[in-house]
Amino acid sequence: MLELDYFLAHPDKSWPILREIFYDHFGKAKPNRAHEVLAAWEARGLLKCLITQNIDNLHWEAGIPGIPASSCLRSDENPFNRC
């Protein structure tokens, strides 16, 4: 159901599954211990660069927004773009 060809042929059957996985599940996600440690390192000036997909914004929710935009690479974009 998550294959592109199936989705294109049967979007009415695919959307409920996608909604459950990506909206219902990820929408309830909270920062975990790894996010908290990265935030603590950033607060102490120990984190110089963060490479992340950050599709869920959990890094920022954990308190990492202080990372300068010039030091953060997002892998879901052009690798030469900065956050």
Secondary structure, DSSP 4 states (H G I P E B T S, - for coil): --SHHHHHH-HHHHHHHHIIIIIIIGGG----HHHHHHHHHHHTT----EEE--TT-HHHHTT-TTS-GGGEEETTS-TT-B-
